[in-house]
Amino acid sequence: MVACAQGSGMSRMDLGSLPELVRRYAESVLPAHATPPAGVRLAQSGEMVLRAGRRPIRFDAVEEFKVASVSFAWRARFRILGPLSMRVTDSYQPPDGLLAVRLLGLPLQRKKGPQLAPGEAFRYLAEIPWNPHAIVSNGELRWREVDERTAEVSTRVGNEWIAVRLIFDGEEIVRTVAERPRLEAGGAITSWIGEFGGYAPFDGIRMPAHGEVRWELAEGPFTYWRGTITAVEIVE
C-alpha cells in the first residue's frame, strides 16, 4: 500500500495520516501527547573532509532546526592549528541558502541565494532523525510509503520538488538516500547517503547519537562528514 500525507500544521492527532513506517517511528521516538516545540538545537562534535584527498578536520558545531518549516542553521568551529580556527555557517532560510566561511574573523567565502536552496533543503530532509517533531508538525513536508522498509519525504523548493528516501530497521531510521546535484562535480546527479546509529534519549526524545554522510563516486564512496550529538535542547 502506498500512502501520502501532506498538511499544514500537523499535530500529534494526525499520526494516522502518515505512512505506517513513519507513524511507528514517530510514536517510538517522541513523547506521548507532546506539544510540538518551535525548534530543536543540537550540539555536535566530529570531523569533516573539506575536499577529497584531504585529511579530516575536527569541528564543534551547533545546529538549529525549525520544526514547523523547512529551515535550519549549522554553525561550526573547525580547529585548524592551536588557537587558529575557521568558522563555517551552513543554513537555509527560505528562499535563500547560505554558505559562509571565516578565518580569524575575516571572510574567506560567502555564497547566498536561491541557487543554494535545494542543496540546503536536502540537508533538512536527510537530518529529520535529529528533528523528529517535524514529522508530525511540518506542513511543508509530503510523505510517501515506498516499500516495507522505505519511506520518502519531499518538500517544494521554488518551483521544484526534492525528495529523500528514509530506510528503516525496525522502528529506527538507519539510512537516508537521495539523488542530488554535486556542486564539486559540476552539478552531476550523484547518490548522497547518510548513515545513523546509536539511538539514545536526549531531552525526552530518542534520536541517533551518531551520523555520517558520503557521496557514492565512480572511484568509490567518499565519506566527508562524521558527527556525534553531545547535547539536545528543545526550543519552545
N, C-alpha and C positions, 0 to 999 in steps of 0.2 A: 504494500500500500504506500502511496506517495501522499504526503500531507504538506500543505503550505500554511504559513501563518504570517500575517502582516497586520499591523495595527498602529494605533497611536496611543502612547501612554499605557502600555500593557501593565497590569498589576499581577500579584500573586494569583488572583482568581482566574487569570487567563491561561494557566498552565495547560489546561485541556486542549487548547488550540494549537499547541506546539507538537512537532513530531514526537513520537513516543520516546526515542532515544534522548532527545533534548529535554523532554519533560522529566524523565527519570534522573537525568544528570542534575537539572536544576533542583529537584527535590532532595538529592543526596548532598549537594554542596551548600545550599542556602538554608539558614534557619527558618523554621516554620513560621508563617504569618509575619515575616519581617517586612517592615516598611522600607521600600527601596530608597537608598541614600542618593545624594546628589552626585557623589563620586567616590572613587577608591584611589588611595595613594599608597604606592609600593616603594619600599627601599630595596635596592638591589646591589649586589656586588658580582663581579665577573670579569671576563676578558673578551676582547674583540680583536679580530684581524681586520685592519682598516683597508688592506689591499692584499690580494692573493700573492703568496710567496713571502709576505712579511711576518715577523714574529707577532704573537698576540700581545696586546697592551691591557693591563689591568684597569678597571674602572669601578667607581661607585656612582650610583645613579638614584634619582627619584623619578618615578613615573606616575602621572596623574591621569586617570580616565574619567570622562564624564559617563554617567550611567544612562541618561535619557536621550543622549545624542551621540553621534559618531564624532568624537573629539578627544584628543589626548595631548599630553606634552611629556617628553622624556628629556631630562636634564642630567648630564653625566660629566664627571670629572675623571679624566684619564691621567694616570700617573706616568709622566714621561721620564724624568730623571730627578731624584731628590725632591726638592720643593717645587720643581718645574712641573706644571700640569696644563692640560688642554681641556677646555670646556666645550661641550657639544650640546646643542639643543635640537631635537628632532620632534616636530609637532604637527598637528592638524587642527586648525581652527577654520572650519569652512567659511569661504570657499578655498582658502589657501593652505598649502603645505609649507613647512619651513625647515630648512637645514642650515644651522649657523654654527661656526667653529671659531673659537677664540683662543689665543695663546698669549699668556701674560697680559690678559685684558685687551689685547689687540685683535681685531677681526682678521681671520685668515680666509674665511669663506662664508658667504651668505647667499642662499638661494631661497626665494619666496615667491609663491604664486600658485594659481590653479593647476599649472602643469605638474606640480609635485603632489597634488591632492590624491590621485589614485593610489600611488605608492604608499602614502601615509594611511589612507583608509584601509588598504590591505593589512597593514600592521594592526590597526584596531581590531579588525575581524579575527585575525590569527591569534591575537592575545586575549581573546574572550575568556579563556580559562582563568585569567588573572582579573577579570572584571565580570564575574558571573551574574551580578544583578542586572546587567544589560540584557541578558537573555529574556527576562520577564518584564523589562521596563523600557526598552529602547524601541520605539515605534518606527525607527528608521531602518530596522533590520527585517529581512524576509528570510523565512526558514523553509527548507525542503528536505524531506527524507529521501536518501539515495538508495540505501540498502540496509541490511540488518546491523551493520557496523558503522555506517557513514551517514552524516547529515551535511547539508550545505547551508551556509549563511551568506547572505548577499546584502548589498546596500547600493544606493544610487549615488554616484559622484558626477556632478554636472549632468551631462546627457547620457551617461553610460552606467551600466550595472557591473559591479565587480563581485566575485564570489570566492569563498574559501571553503574547502571541504574539511570537516572535522571527523577524525577517526576515533572510535570509541573502543575501549577494552572494558567490558562490563559497564560500570557506571562512572568511568573516568575517560576524559578526553586525553589521548596519549599522543596524537599527531595531528598537525594541520597541513594541508596541501593546497597550493594554488599554482596556476599557470599565469605568470605575470611578466611584464617587461623588465629586463635587467638593464639599467642605465649604463653600466660598465661595458655592456655588450651591444651598445647602440640601440637599445630598446628591444632586442631579440626576446621573444617569449621563452621563458625558462621556468622549469619546475622549482618551486620555492617551498621548503619543508621545515616545519617546526616540530620539535620533539619535547614532550612534557612528562615529568615524573615526580615521584616523592610527595604525593599528596599529603597535606598536613593541615591542621586547623590554624587559621590566622584570624584573630579578631572576630570569631564567631562563624567564619565561613571556611570551607575546605577548598584549597587550591593547590596546584603543583608548586613545590618549593624550587624545582629546577627546570630549566628550559635551555634549548639550543636551537640554532637556526642555520640552515645550509641552503646553498644553491646546488642543483644537480647539473654539473657542467659536463661537456663532452669528454674532458680529461679526467673526470671523476668528481665525487662530492667535495664541495668547498664549504666547510663549517666555519662561519665567520663570527658567531656570537654564542657565548655560553654565559648563563647567569643564574644566580641563586637569590631567592627572595629572603631578605633578612627581617623585614617588618612590614605590616599592613595596617593602614589607618582608614577607617570608614569616614568619609566626609559628608556631613549632614547638610 
